[in-house]
């Protein structure tokens, strides 16, 4: 068969990977797992059915309502 070397198994020669292919594959695999774990941290309870997506969002003001009231009353004086 052709050159280039590699490992032969049952008549098929598996070529060796180039170094940059191995490094790029491991790097992209790490990025994928970091993304999976990040999303699991953010949305894991919803995905597993332990929490509804809308739970915990009762207070929509997030503390902004009082700031707006104070600034409008101070500007009227």
PQR file with spaces between the fields and no chain letter, atoms N, CA, C, O and H, PARSE charges and radii, in Angstrom:
ATOM       1  N    UNK     1       0.836   -1.192    0.000 -0.4000 1.5000
ATOM       2  CA   UNK     1       0.000    0.000    0.000 -0.0000 2.0000
ATOM       3  C    UNK     1       0.874    1.246    0.000  0.5500 1.7000
ATOM       4  O    UNK     1       2.093    1.159   -0.143 -0.5500 1.4000
ATOM       5  N    UNK     2       0.245    2.401    0.160 -0.4000 1.5000
ATOM       6  CA   UNK     2       0.967    3.664    0.106 -0.0000 2.0000
ATOM       7  C    UNK     2       1.903    3.855    1.282  0.5500 1.7000
ATOM       8  O    UNK     2       1.824    3.130    2.273 -0.5500 1.4000
ATOM       9  H    UNK     2      -0.746    2.471    0.276  0.4000 1.0000
ATOM      10  N    UNK     3       2.784    4.826    1.169 -0.4000 1.5000
ATOM      11  CA   UNK     3       3.754    5.099    2.230 -0.0000 2.0000
ATOM      12  C    UNK     3       3.136    5.884    3.370  0.5500 1.7000
ATOM      13  O    UNK     3       1.917    6.033    3.457 -0.5500 1.4000
ATOM      14  H    UNK     3       2.847    5.415    0.364  0.4000 1.0000
ATOM      15  N    UNK     4       3.978    6.371    4.222 -0.4000 1.5000
ATOM      16  CA   UNK     4       3.518    7.193    5.333 -0.0000 2.0000
ATOM      17  C    UNK     4       3.514    6.460    6.658  0.5500 1.7000
ATOM      18  O    UNK     4       3.487    7.093    7.713 -0.5500 1.4000
ATOM      19  H    UNK     4       4.968    6.250    4.151  0.4000 1.0000
ATOM      20  N    UNK     5       3.541    5.146    6.626 -0.4000 1.5000
ATOM      21  CA   UNK     5       3.592    4.378    7.864 -0.0000 2.0000
ATOM      22  C    UNK     5       2.287    4.412    8.619  0.5500 1.7000
ATOM      23  O    UNK     5       1.311    5.029    8.193 -0.5500 1.4000
ATOM      24  H    UNK     5       3.563    4.631    5.769  0.4000 1.0000
ATOM      25  N    UNK     6       2.292    3.751    9.723 -0.4000 1.5000
ATOM      26  CA   UNK     6       1.100    3.678   10.539 -0.0000 2.0000
ATOM      27  C    UNK     6       0.987    2.299   11.147  0.5500 1.7000
ATOM      28  O    UNK     6       1.921    1.500   11.079 -0.5500 1.4000
ATOM      29  H    UNK     6       3.085    3.250   10.069  0.4000 1.0000
ATOM      30  N    UNK     7      -0.142    2.027   11.734 -0.4000 1.5000
ATOM      31  CA   UNK     7      -0.406    0.750   12.363 -0.0000 2.0000
ATOM      32  C    UNK     7      -1.284   -0.077   11.437  0.5500 1.7000
ATOM      33  O    UNK     7      -2.299    0.410   10.938 -0.5500 1.4000
ATOM      34  H    UNK     7      -0.901    2.676   11.789  0.4000 1.0000
ATOM      35  N    UNK     8      -0.890   -1.338   11.205 -0.4000 1.5000
ATOM      36  CA   UNK     8      -1.671   -2.209   10.339 -0.0000 2.0000
ATOM      37  C    UNK     8      -2.489   -3.172   11.185  0.5500 1.7000
ATOM      38  O    UNK     8      -1.965   -3.821   12.091 -0.5500 1.4000
ATOM      39  H    UNK     8      -0.066   -1.733   11.610  0.4000 1.0000
ATOM      40  N    UNK     9      -3.788   -3.257   10.878 -0.4000 1.5000
ATOM      41  CA   UNK     9      -4.688   -4.149   11.586 -0.0000 2.0000
ATOM      42  C    UNK     9      -5.597   -4.815   10.569  0.5500 1.7000
ATOM      43  O    UNK     9      -6.353   -4.136    9.875 -0.5500 1.4000
ATOM      44  H    UNK     9      -4.214   -2.729   10.143  0.4000 1.0000
ATOM      45  N    UNK    10      -5.533   -6.122   10.474 -0.4000 1.5000
ATOM      46  CA   UNK    10      -6.344   -6.913    9.537 -0.0000 2.0000
ATOM      47  C    UNK    10      -6.253   -6.372    8.115  0.5500 1.7000
ATOM      48  O    UNK    10      -7.267   -6.269    7.425 -0.5500 1.4000
ATOM      49  H    UNK    10      -4.919   -6.674   11.037  0.4000 1.0000
ATOM      50  N    UNK    11      -5.066   -6.032    7.679 -0.4000 1.5000
ATOM      51  CA   UNK    11      -4.849   -5.587    6.314 -0.0000 2.0000
ATOM      52  C    UNK    11      -5.121   -4.113    6.066  0.5500 1.7000
ATOM      53  O    UNK    11      -4.932   -3.640    4.946 -0.5500 1.4000
ATOM      54  H    UNK    11      -4.242   -6.115    8.240  0.4000 1.0000
ATOM      55  N    UNK    12      -5.556   -3.377    7.074 -0.4000 1.5000
ATOM      56  CA   UNK    12      -5.831   -1.944    6.912 -0.0000 2.0000
ATOM      57  C    UNK    12      -4.782   -1.169    7.689  0.5500 1.7000
ATOM      58  O    UNK    12      -4.557   -1.439    8.869 -0.5500 1.4000
ATOM      59  H    UNK    12      -5.709   -3.762    7.984  0.4000 1.0000
ATOM      60  N    UNK    13      -4.142   -0.214    7.043 -0.4000 1.5000
ATOM      61  CA   UNK    13      -3.120    0.598    7.691 -0.0000 2.0000
ATOM      62  C    UNK    13      -3.732    1.904    8.162  0.5500 1.7000
ATOM      63  O    UNK    13      -4.234    2.697    7.365 -0.5500 1.4000
ATOM      64  H    UNK    13      -4.325    0.005    6.084  0.4000 1.0000
ATOM      65  N    UNK    14      -3.683    2.117    9.478 -0.4000 1.5000
ATOM      66  CA   UNK    14      -4.196    3.349   10.073 -0.0000 2.0000
ATOM      67  C    UNK    14      -3.050    4.350   10.128  0.5500 1.7000
ATOM      68  O    UNK    14      -2.052    4.099   10.805 -0.5500 1.4000
ATOM      69  H    UNK    14      -3.275    1.473   10.126  0.4000 1.0000
ATOM      70  N    UNK    15      -3.167    5.476    9.435 -0.4000 1.5000
ATOM      71  CA   UNK    15      -2.060    6.436    9.419 -0.0000 2.0000
ATOM      72  C    UNK    15      -1.896    7.134   10.765  0.5500 1.7000
ATOM      73  O    UNK    15      -2.842    7.250   11.545 -0.5500 1.4000
ATOM      74  H    UNK    15      -3.977    5.681    8.886  0.4000 1.0000
ATOM      75  N    UNK    16      -0.671    7.596   11.018 -0.4000 1.5000
ATOM      76  CA   UNK    16      -0.397    8.360   12.238 -0.0000 2.0000
ATOM      77  C    UNK    16      -0.961    9.771   12.098  0.5500 1.7000
ATOM      78  O    UNK    16      -0.965   10.351   11.012 -0.5500 1.4000
ATOM      79  H    UNK    16       0.098    7.502   10.385  0.4000 1.0000
ATOM      80  N    UNK    17      -1.438   10.310   13.226 -0.4000 1.5000
ATOM      81  CA   UNK    17      -1.944   11.683   13.230 -0.0000 2.0000
ATOM      82  C    UNK    17      -0.784   12.659   13.252  0.5500 1.7000
ATOM      83  O    UNK    17       0.284   12.374   13.794 -0.5500 1.4000
ATOM      84  H    UNK    17      -1.435    9.839   14.107  0.4000 1.0000
ATOM      85  N    UNK    18      -1.018   13.817   12.651 -0.4000 1.5000
ATOM      86  CA   UNK    18      -0.031   14.890   12.775 -0.0000 2.0000
ATOM      87  C    UNK    18      -0.188   15.505   14.159  0.5500 1.7000
ATOM      88  O    UNK    18      -1.271   15.456   14.743 -0.5500 1.4000
ATOM      89  H    UNK    18      -1.885   14.049   12.211  0.4000 1.0000
ATOM      90  N    UNK    19       0.856   16.067   14.670 -0.4000 1.5000
ATOM      91  CA   UNK    19       0.857   16.612   16.034 -0.0000 2.0000
ATOM      92  C    UNK    19      -0.206   17.690   16.215  0.5500 1.7000
ATOM      93  O    UNK    19      -0.884   17.718   17.242 -0.5500 1.4000
ATOM      94  H    UNK    19       1.735   16.107   14.195  0.4000 1.0000
ATOM      95  N    UNK    20      -0.360   18.577   15.234 -0.4000 1.5000
ATOM      96  CA   UNK    20      -1.307   19.681   15.399 -0.0000 2.0000
ATOM      97  C    UNK    20      -2.747   19.174   15.392  0.5500 1.7000
ATOM      98  O    UNK    20      -3.614   19.788   16.013 -0.5500 1.4000
ATOM      99  H    UNK    20       0.191   18.554   14.400  0.4000 1.0000
ATOM     100  N    UNK    21      -3.022   18.055   14.695 -0.4000 1.5000
ATOM     101  CA   UNK    21      -4.363   17.485   14.733 -0.0000 2.0000
ATOM     102  C    UNK    21      -4.694   17.007   16.146  0.5500 1.7000
ATOM     103  O    UNK    21      -5.801   17.228   16.637 -0.5500 1.4000
ATOM     104  H    UNK    21      -2.317   17.556   14.191  0.4000 1.0000
ATOM     105  N    UNK    22      -3.738   16.356   16.792 -0.4000 1.5000
ATOM     106  CA   UNK    22      -3.948   15.846   18.146 -0.0000 2.0000
ATOM     107  C    UNK    22      -4.139   16.994   19.130  0.5500 1.7000
ATOM     108  O    UNK    22      -5.048   16.953   19.959 -0.5500 1.4000
ATOM     109  H    UNK    22      -2.838   16.176   16.393  0.4000 1.0000
ATOM     110  N    UNK    23      -3.298   18.008   19.046 -0.4000 1.5000
ATOM     111  CA   UNK    23      -3.386   19.152   19.957 -0.0000 2.0000
ATOM     112  C    UNK    23      -4.686   19.926   19.739  0.5500 1.7000
ATOM     113  O    UNK    23      -5.350   20.307   20.704 -0.5500 1.4000
ATOM     114  H    UNK    23      -2.560   18.041   18.373  0.4000 1.0000
ATOM     115  N    UNK    24      -5.051   20.160   18.486 -0.4000 1.5000
ATOM     116  CA   UNK    24      -6.288   20.885   18.196 -0.0000 2.0000
ATOM     117  C    UNK    24      -7.506   20.090   18.662  0.5500 1.7000
ATOM     118  O    UNK    24      -8.452   20.666   19.198 -0.5500 1.4000
ATOM     119  H    UNK    24      -4.512   19.851   17.702  0.4000 1.0000
ATOM     120  N    UNK    25      -7.489   18.782   18.463 -0.4000 1.5000
ATOM     121  CA   UNK    25      -8.604   17.951   18.903 -0.0000 2.0000
ATOM     122  C    UNK    25      -8.768   17.968   20.408  0.5500 1.7000
ATOM     123  O    UNK    25      -9.890   18.059   20.907 -0.5500 1.4000
ATOM     124  H    UNK    25      -6.721   18.314   18.028  0.4000 1.0000
ATOM     125  N    UNK    26      -7.669   17.881   21.140 -0.4000 1.5000
ATOM     126  CA   UNK    26      -7.743   17.921   22.607 -0.0000 2.0000
ATOM     127  C    UNK    26      -8.193   19.292   23.093  0.5500 1.7000
ATOM     128  O    UNK    26      -8.957   19.392   24.053 -0.5500 1.4000
ATOM     129  H    UNK    26      -6.758   17.807   20.735  0.4000 1.0000
ATOM     130  N    UNK    27      -7.723   20.346   22.435 -0.4000 1.5000
ATOM     131  CA   UNK    27      -8.127   21.701   22.818 -0.0000 2.0000
ATOM     132  C    UNK    27      -9.617   21.936   22.595  0.5500 1.7000
ATOM     133  O    UNK    27     -10.299   22.485   23.461 -0.5500 1.4000
ATOM     134  H    UNK    27      -7.102   20.264   21.656  0.4000 1.0000
ATOM     135  N    UNK    28     -10.118   21.524   21.441 -0.4000 1.5000
ATOM     136  CA   UNK    28     -11.543   21.693   21.160 -0.0000 2.0000
ATOM     137  C    UNK    28     -12.399   20.813   22.064  0.5500 1.7000
ATOM     138  O    UNK    28     -13.509   21.192   22.438 -0.5500 1.4000
ATOM     139  H    UNK    28      -9.565   21.078   20.738  0.4000 1.0000
ATOM     140  N    UNK    29     -11.887   19.653   22.408 -0.4000 1.5000
ATOM     141  CA   UNK    29     -12.609   18.777   23.342 -0.0000 2.0000
ATOM     142  C    UNK    29     -12.709   19.446   24.716  0.5500 1.7000
ATOM     143  O    UNK    29     -13.756   19.383   25.361 -0.5500 1.4000
ATOM     144  H    UNK    29     -10.985   19.345   22.104  0.4000 1.0000
ATOM     145  N    UNK    30     -11.632   20.079   25.159 -0.4000 1.5000
ATOM     146  CA   UNK    30     -11.652   20.780   26.445 -0.0000 2.0000
ATOM     147  C    UNK    30     -12.635   21.937   26.424  0.5500 1.7000
ATOM     148  O    UNK    30     -13.373   22.139   27.388 -0.5500 1.4000
ATOM     149  H    UNK    30     -10.782   20.129   24.635  0.4000 1.0000
ATOM     150  N    UNK    31     -12.657   22.701   25.337 -0.4000 1.5000
ATOM     151  CA   UNK    31     -13.607   23.812   25.207 -0.0000 2.0000
ATOM     152  C    UNK    31     -15.033   23.289   25.262  0.5500 1.7000
ATOM     153  O    UNK    31     -15.889   23.886   25.915 -0.5500 1.4000
ATOM     154  H    UNK    31     -12.057   22.537   24.554  0.4000 1.0000
ATOM     155  N    UNK    32     -15.295   22.174   24.577 -0.4000 1.5000
ATOM     156  CA   UNK    32     -16.636   21.599   24.577 -0.0000 2.0000
ATOM     157  C    UNK    32     -17.054   21.211   25.993  0.5500 1.7000
ATOM     158  O    UNK    32     -18.167   21.531   26.411 -0.5500 1.4000
ATOM     159  H    UNK    32     -14.600   21.690   24.046  0.4000 1.0000
ATOM     160  N    UNK    33     -16.183   20.529   26.741 -0.4000 1.5000
ATOM     161  CA   UNK    33     -16.553   20.095   28.098 -0.0000 2.0000
ATOM     162  C    UNK    33     -16.714   21.271   29.040  0.5500 1.7000
ATOM     163  O    UNK    33     -17.604   21.256   29.890 -0.5500 1.4000
ATOM     164  H    UNK    33     -15.278   20.270   26.402  0.4000 1.0000
ATOM     165  N    UNK    34     -15.868   22.302   28.910 -0.4000 1.5000
ATOM     166  CA   UNK    34     -16.053   23.495   29.741 -0.0000 2.0000
ATOM     167  C    UNK    34     -17.409   24.124   29.457  0.5500 1.7000
ATOM     168  O    UNK    34     -18.087   24.569   30.384 -0.5500 1.4000
ATOM     169  H    UNK    34     -15.145   22.314   28.219  0.4000 1.0000
ATOM     170  N    UNK    35     -17.817   24.171   28.191 -0.4000 1.5000
ATOM     171  CA   UNK    35     -19.111   24.735   27.822 -0.0000 2.0000
ATOM     172  C    UNK    35     -20.254   23.884   28.380  0.5500 1.7000
ATOM     173  O    UNK    35     -21.234   24.422   28.896 -0.5500 1.4000
ATOM     174  H    UNK    35     -17.266   23.810   27.438  0.4000 1.0000
ATOM     175  N    UNK    36     -20.130   22.564   28.278 -0.4000 1.5000
ATOM     176  CA   UNK    36     -21.169   21.676   28.802 -0.0000 2.0000
ATOM     177  C    UNK    36     -21.319   21.870   30.310  0.5500 1.7000
ATOM     178  O    UNK    36     -22.439   21.975   30.812 -0.5500 1.4000
ATOM     179  H    UNK    36     -19.334   22.128   27.858  0.4000 1.0000
ATOM     180  N    UNK    37     -20.209   21.919   31.030 -0.4000 1.5000
ATOM     181  CA   UNK    37     -20.289   22.090   32.485 -0.0000 2.0000
ATOM     182  C    UNK    37     -20.805   23.471   32.865  0.5500 1.7000
ATOM     183  O    UNK    37     -21.527   23.601   33.854 -0.5500 1.4000
ATOM     184  H    UNK    37     -19.300   21.833   30.622  0.4000 1.0000
ATOM     185  N    UNK    38     -20.454   24.501   32.110 -0.4000 1.5000
ATOM     186  CA   UNK    38     -20.958   25.842   32.371 -0.0000 2.0000
ATOM     187  C    UNK    38     -22.474   25.888   32.183  0.5500 1.7000
ATOM     188  O    UNK    38     -23.191   26.441   33.018 -0.5500 1.4000
ATOM     189  H    UNK    38     -19.868   24.395   31.307  0.4000 1.0000
ATOM     190  N    UNK    39     -22.962   25.301   31.077 -0.4000 1.5000
ATOM     191  CA   UNK    39     -24.406   25.298   30.843 -0.0000 2.0000
ATOM     192  C    UNK    39     -25.129   24.433   31.867  0.5500 1.7000
ATOM     193  O    UNK    39     -26.252   24.748   32.260 -0.5500 1.4000
ATOM     194  H    UNK    39     -22.379   24.852   30.400  0.4000 1.0000
ATOM     195  N    UNK    40     -24.494   23.345   32.304 -0.4000 1.5000
ATOM     196  CA   UNK    40     -25.106   22.505   33.336 -0.0000 2.0000
ATOM     197  C    UNK    40     -25.222   23.272   34.635  0.5500 1.7000
ATOM     198  O    UNK    40     -26.203   23.121   35.362 -0.5500 1.4000
ATOM     199  H    UNK    40     -23.581   23.089   31.985  0.4000 1.0000
ATOM     200  N    UNK    41     -24.229   24.095   34.936 -0.4000 1.5000
ATOM     201  CA   UNK    41     -24.298   24.920   36.145 -0.0000 2.0000
ATOM     202  C    UNK    41     -25.425   25.940   36.033  0.5500 1.7000
ATOM     203  O    UNK    41     -26.136   26.193   37.006 -0.5500 1.4000
ATOM     204  H    UNK    41     -23.431   24.218   34.345  0.4000 1.0000
ATOM     205  N    UNK    42     -25.586   26.521   34.855 -0.4000 1.5000
ATOM     206  CA   UNK    42     -26.597   27.552   34.662 -0.0000 2.0000
ATOM     207  C    UNK    42     -28.008   26.971   34.565  0.5500 1.7000
ATOM     208  O    UNK    42     -28.936   27.509   35.169 -0.5500 1.4000
ATOM     209  H    UNK    42     -25.008   26.316   34.065  0.4000 1.0000
ATOM     210  N    UNK    43     -28.179   25.887   33.818 -0.4000 1.5000
ATOM     211  CA   UNK    43     -29.510   25.381   33.491 -0.0000 2.0000
ATOM     212  C    UNK    43     -29.745   23.939   33.916  0.5500 1.7000
ATOM     213  O    UNK    43     -30.747   23.345   33.520 -0.5500 1.4000
ATOM     214  H    UNK    43     -27.425   25.450   33.328  0.4000 1.0000
ATOM     215  N    UNK    44     -28.860   23.366   34.700 -0.4000 1.5000
ATOM     216  CA   UNK    44     -28.963   21.954   35.045 -0.0000 2.0000
ATOM     217  C    UNK    44     -30.238   21.597   35.781  0.5500 1.7000
ATOM     218  O    UNK    44     -30.849   20.572   35.478 -0.5500 1.4000
ATOM     219  H    UNK    44     -28.046   23.848   35.022  0.4000 1.0000
ATOM     220  N    UNK    45     -30.656   22.410   36.738 -0.4000 1.5000
ATOM     221  CA   UNK    45     -31.867   22.112   37.502 -0.0000 2.0000
ATOM     222  C    UNK    45     -33.110   22.143   36.608  0.5500 1.7000
ATOM     223  O    UNK    45     -34.031   21.347   36.793 -0.5500 1.4000
ATOM     224  H    UNK    45     -30.159   23.243   36.984  0.4000 1.0000
ATOM     225  N    UNK    46     -33.133   23.046   35.658 -0.4000 1.5000
ATOM     226  CA   UNK    46     -34.264   23.126   34.729 -0.0000 2.0000
ATOM     227  C    UNK    46     -34.248   21.909   33.806  0.5500 1.7000
ATOM     228  O    UNK    46     -35.296   21.321   33.536 -0.5500 1.4000
ATOM     229  H    UNK    46     -32.384   23.693   35.508  0.4000 1.0000
ATOM     230  N    UNK    47     -33.075   21.533   33.325 -0.4000 1.5000
ATOM     231  CA   UNK    47     -32.961   20.397   32.430 -0.0000 2.0000
ATOM     232  C    UNK    47     -33.396   19.105   33.113  0.5500 1.7000
ATOM     233  O    UNK    47     -34.026   18.256   32.482 -0.5500 1.4000
ATOM     234  H    UNK    47     -32.224   22.011   33.544  0.4000 1.0000
ATOM     235  N    UNK    48     -33.068   18.947   34.385 -0.4000 1.5000
ATOM     236  CA   UNK    48     -33.428   17.747   35.127 -0.0000 2.0000
ATOM     237  C    UNK    48     -34.844   17.800   35.691  0.5500 1.7000
ATOM     238  O    UNK    48     -35.307   16.828   36.289 -0.5500 1.4000
ATOM     239  H    UNK    48     -32.556   19.637   34.898  0.4000 1.0000
ATOM     240  N    UNK    49     -35.531   18.913   35.508 -0.4000 1.5000
ATOM     241  CA   UNK    49     -36.905   19.032   35.980 -0.0000 2.0000
ATOM     242  C    UNK    49     -37.013   19.356   37.460  0.5500 1.7000
ATOM     243  O    UNK    49     -38.086   19.196   38.042 -0.5500 1.4000
ATOM     244  H    UNK    49     -35.156   19.702   35.022  0.4000 1.0000
ATOM     245  N    UNK    50     -35.937   19.804   38.080 -0.4000 1.5000
ATOM     246  CA   UNK    50     -35.954   20.146   39.496 -0.0000 2.0000
ATOM     247  C    UNK    50     -36.488   21.544   39.741  0.5500 1.7000
ATOM     248  O    UNK    50     -36.881   21.871   40.861 -0.5500 1.4000
ATOM     249  H    UNK    50     -35.065   19.933   37.607  0.4000 1.0000
ATOM     250  N    UNK    51     -36.507   22.370   38.710 -0.4000 1.5000
ATOM     251  CA   UNK    51     -36.940   23.756   38.834 -0.0000 2.0000
ATOM     252  C    UNK    51     -37.549   24.179   37.509  0.5500 1.7000
ATOM     253  O    UNK    51     -37.125   23.729   36.445 -0.5500 1.4000
ATOM     254  H    UNK    51     -36.188   22.104   37.800  0.4000 1.0000
ATOM     255  N    UNK    52     -38.549   25.050   37.582 -0.4000 1.5000
ATOM     256  CA   UNK    52     -39.127   25.614   36.360 -0.0000 2.0000
ATOM     257  C    UNK    52     -38.288   26.812   35.932  0.5500 1.7000
ATOM     258  O    UNK    52     -37.697   27.477   36.783 -0.5500 1.4000
ATOM     259  H    UNK    52     -38.894   25.416   38.447  0.4000 1.0000
ATOM     260  N    UNK    53     -38.223   27.100   34.647 -0.4000 1.5000
ATOM     261  CA   UNK    53     -37.414   28.233   34.186 -0.0000 2.0000
ATOM     262  C    UNK    53     -37.863   29.565   34.770  0.5500 1.7000
ATOM     263  O    UNK    53     -37.049   30.478   34.907 -0.5500 1.4000
ATOM     264  H    UNK    53     -38.703   26.560   33.956  0.4000 1.0000
ATOM     265  N    UNK    54     -39.134   29.695   35.117 -0.4000 1.5000
ATOM     266  CA   UNK    54     -39.654   30.964   35.617 -0.0000 2.0000
ATOM     267  C    UNK    54     -39.606   31.066   37.137  0.5500 1.7000
ATOM     268  O    UNK    54     -39.970   32.110   37.677 -0.5500 1.4000
ATOM     269  H    UNK    54     -39.795   28.953   35.006  0.4000 1.0000
ATOM     270  N    UNK    55     -39.173   30.028   37.852 -0.4000 1.5000
ATOM     271  CA   UNK    55     -39.060   30.087   39.311 -0.0000 2.0000
ATOM     272  C    UNK    55     -37.952   31.043   39.726  0.5500 1.7000
ATOM     273  O    UNK    55     -36.898   31.105   39.092 -0.5500 1.4000
ATOM     274  H    UNK    55     -38.878   29.179   37.413  0.4000 1.0000
ATOM     275  N    UNK    56     -38.202   31.781   40.793 -0.4000 1.5000
ATOM     276  CA   UNK    56     -37.177   32.658   41.336 -0.0000 2.0000
ATOM     277  C    UNK    56     -37.082   34.004   40.663  0.5500 1.7000
ATOM     278  O    UNK    56     -36.113   34.730   40.883 -0.5500 1.4000
ATOM     279  H    UNK    56     -39.057   31.730   41.308  0.4000 1.0000
ATOM     280  N    UNK    57     -38.052   34.360   39.854 -0.4000 1.5000
ATOM     281  CA   UNK    57     -38.033   35.657   39.179 -0.0000 2.0000
ATOM     282  C    UNK    57     -39.254   36.482   39.581  0.5500 1.7000
ATOM     283  O    UNK    57     -39.864   37.140   38.738 -0.5500 1.4000
ATOM     284  H    UNK    57     -38.839   33.770   39.676  0.4000 1.0000
ATOM     285  N    UNK    58     -39.612   36.448   40.865 -0.4000 1.5000
ATOM     286  CA   UNK    58     -40.777   37.204   41.325 -0.0000 2.0000
ATOM     287  C    UNK    58     -40.515   38.697   41.355  0.5500 1.7000
ATOM     288  O    UNK    58     -41.396   39.493   41.028 -0.5500 1.4000
ATOM     289  H    UNK    58     -39.117   35.913   41.550  0.4000 1.0000
ATOM     290  N    UNK    59     -39.311   39.078   41.744 -0.4000 1.5000
ATOM     291  CA   UNK    59     -38.963   40.488   41.869 -0.0000 2.0000
ATOM     292  C    UNK    59     -38.249   40.922   40.595  0.5500 1.7000
ATOM     293  O    UNK    59     -37.066   40.633   40.417 -0.5500 1.4000
ATOM     294  H    UNK    59     -38.596   38.431   42.009  0.4000 1.0000
ATOM     295  N    UNK    60     -38.955   41.609   39.716 -0.4000 1.5000
ATOM     296  CA   UNK    60     -38.369   42.026   38.449 -0.0000 2.0000
ATOM     297  C    UNK    60     -37.629   43.349   38.549  0.5500 1.7000
ATOM     298  O    UNK    60     -36.939   43.750   37.612 -0.5500 1.4000
ATOM     299  H    UNK    60     -39.916   41.844   39.861  0.4000 1.0000
ATOM     300  N    UNK    61     -37.769   44.031   39.683 -0.4000 1.5000
ATOM     301  CA   UNK    61     -37.131   45.342   39.787 -0.0000 2.0000
ATOM     302  C    UNK    61     -35.635   45.225   40.032  0.5500 1.7000
ATOM     303  O    UNK    61     -34.880   46.094   39.597 -0.5500 1.4000
ATOM     304  H    UNK    61     -38.329   43.706   40.445  0.4000 1.0000
ATOM     305  N    UNK    62     -35.187   44.187   40.709 -0.4000 1.5000
ATOM     306  CA   UNK    62     -33.769   43.981   41.020 -0.0000 2.0000
ATOM     307  C    UNK    62     -33.161   45.207   41.698  0.5500 1.7000
ATOM     308  O    UNK    62     -31.984   45.509   41.498 -0.5500 1.4000
ATOM     309  H    UNK    62     -35.800   43.481   41.062  0.4000 1.0000
ATOM     310  N    UNK    63     -33.953   45.908   42.494 -0.4000 1.5000
ATOM     311  CA   UNK    63     -33.452   47.059   43.225 -0.0000 2.0000
ATOM     312  C    UNK    63     -33.417   48.334   42.419  0.5500 1.7000
ATOM     313  O    UNK    63     -32.916   49.344   42.913 -0.5500 1.4000
ATOM     314  H    UNK    63     -34.909   45.663   42.657  0.4000 1.0000
ATOM     315  N    UNK    64     -33.919   48.336   41.214 -0.4000 1.5000
ATOM     316  CA   UNK    64     -33.863   49.534   40.380 -0.0000 2.0000
ATOM     317  C    UNK    64     -35.034   50.475   40.624  0.5500 1.7000
ATOM     318  O    UNK    64     -34.946   51.663   40.314 -0.5500 1.4000
ATOM     319  H    UNK    64     -34.326   47.515   40.813  0.4000 1.0000
ATOM     320  N    UNK    65     -36.120   49.965   41.171 -0.4000 1.5000
ATOM     321  CA   UNK    65     -37.318   50.789   41.357 -0.0000 2.0000
ATOM     322  C    UNK    65     -37.100   51.942   42.310  0.5500 1.7000
ATOM     323  O    UNK    65     -37.587   53.043   42.051 -0.5500 1.4000
ATOM     324  H    UNK    65     -36.191   49.000   41.423  0.4000 1.0000
ATOM     325  N    UNK    66     -36.390   51.735   43.396 -0.4000 1.5000
ATOM     326  CA   UNK    66     -36.180   52.793   44.381 -0.0000 2.0000
ATOM     327  C    UNK    66     -35.216   53.851   43.865  0.5500 1.7000
ATOM     328  O    UNK    66     -35.350   55.023   44.216 -0.5500 1.4000
ATOM     329  H    UNK    66     -35.994   50.841   43.606  0.4000 1.0000
ATOM     330  N    UNK    67     -34.255   53.469   43.048 -0.4000 1.5000
ATOM     331  CA   UNK    67     -33.333   54.455   42.483 -0.0000 2.0000
ATOM     332  C    UNK    67     -34.064   55.415   41.558  0.5500 1.7000
ATOM     333  O    UNK    67     -33.791   56.616   41.556 -0.5500 1.4000
ATOM     334  H    UNK    67     -34.146   52.516   42.763  0.4000 1.0000
ATOM     335  N    UNK    68     -34.992   54.886   40.773 -0.4000 1.5000
ATOM     336  CA   UNK    68     -35.724   55.738   39.844 -0.0000 2.0000
ATOM     337  C    UNK    68     -36.657   56.689   40.589  0.5500 1.7000
ATOM     338  O    UNK    68     -36.826   57.840   40.186 -0.5500 1.4000
ATOM     339  H    UNK    68     -35.214   53.911   40.774  0.4000 1.0000
ATOM     340  N    UNK    69     -37.264   56.206   41.676 -0.4000 1.5000
ATOM     341  CA   UNK    69     -38.142   57.059   42.457 -0.0000 2.0000
ATOM     342  C    UNK    69     -37.355   58.189   43.105  0.5500 1.7000
ATOM     343  O    UNK    69     -37.808   59.333   43.142 -0.5500 1.4000
ATOM     344  H    UNK    69     -37.127   55.271   42.003  0.4000 1.0000
ATOM     345  N    UNK    70     -36.173   57.860   43.615 -0.4000 1.5000
ATOM     346  CA   UNK    70     -35.354   58.875   44.291 -0.0000 2.0000
ATOM     347  C    UNK    70     -34.848   59.912   43.319  0.5500 1.7000
ATOM     348  O    UNK    70     -34.803   61.094   43.663 -0.5500 1.4000
ATOM     349  H    UNK    70     -35.805   56.931   43.586  0.4000 1.0000
ATOM     350  N    UNK    71     -34.471   59.523   42.135 -0.4000 1.5000
ATOM     351  CA   UNK    71     -33.937   60.482   41.165 -0.0000 2.0000
ATOM     352  C    UNK    71     -35.044   61.376   40.615  0.5500 1.7000
ATOM     353  O    UNK    71     -34.792   62.543   40.313 -0.5500 1.4000
ATOM     354  H    UNK    71     -34.508   58.564   41.856  0.4000 1.0000
ATOM     355  N    UNK    72     -36.271   60.851   40.476 -0.4000 1.5000
ATOM     356  CA   UNK    72     -37.342   61.695   39.936 -0.0000 2.0000
ATOM     357  C    UNK    72     -37.815   62.704   40.983  0.5500 1.7000
ATOM     358  O    UNK    72     -38.168   63.830   40.635 -0.5500 1.4000
ATOM     359  H    UNK    72     -36.475   59.903   40.721  0.4000 1.0000
ATOM     360  N    UNK    73     -37.828   62.310   42.275 -0.4000 1.5000
ATOM     361  CA   UNK    73     -38.262   63.246   43.307 -0.0000 2.0000
ATOM     362  C    UNK    73     -37.200   64.303   43.577  0.5500 1.7000
ATOM     363  O    UNK    73     -37.536   65.435   43.926 -0.5500 1.4000
ATOM     364  H    UNK    73     -37.541   61.395   42.558  0.4000 1.0000
ATOM     365  N    UNK    74     -35.918   63.956   43.424 -0.4000 1.5000
ATOM     366  CA   UNK    74     -34.865   64.941   43.674 -0.0000 2.0000
ATOM     367  C    UNK    74     -34.770   65.943   42.526  0.5500 1.7000
ATOM     368  O    UNK    74     -34.377   67.091   42.732 -0.5500 1.4000
ATOM     369  H    UNK    74     -35.644   63.037   43.141  0.4000 1.0000
ATOM     370  N    UNK    75     -35.128   65.512   41.323 -0.4000 1.5000
ATOM     371  CA   UNK    75     -35.049   66.429   40.184 -0.0000 2.0000
ATOM     372  C    UNK    75     -36.209   67.416   40.189  0.5500 1.7000
ATOM     373  O    UNK    75     -36.119   68.470   39.560 -0.5500 1.4000
ATOM     374  H    UNK    75     -35.448   64.579   41.155  0.4000 1.0000
ATOM     375  N    UNK    76     -37.294   67.098   40.884 -0.4000 1.5000
ATOM     376  CA   UNK    76     -38.437   68.015   40.895 -0.0000 2.0000
ATOM     377  C    UNK    76     -38.237   69.156   41.867  0.5500 1.7000
ATOM     378  O    UNK    76     -38.962   70.148   41.801 -0.5500 1.4000
ATOM     379  H    UNK    76     -37.367   66.242   41.395  0.4000 1.0000
ATOM     380  N    UNK    77     -37.241   69.043   42.799 -0.4000 1.5000
ATOM     381  CA   UNK    77     -37.020   70.111   43.769 -0.0000 2.0000
ATOM     382  C    UNK    77     -36.182   71.206   43.225  0.5500 1.7000
ATOM     383  O    UNK    77     -35.907   72.180   43.926 -0.5500 1.4000
ATOM     384  H    UNK    77     -36.652   68.237   42.853  0.4000 1.0000
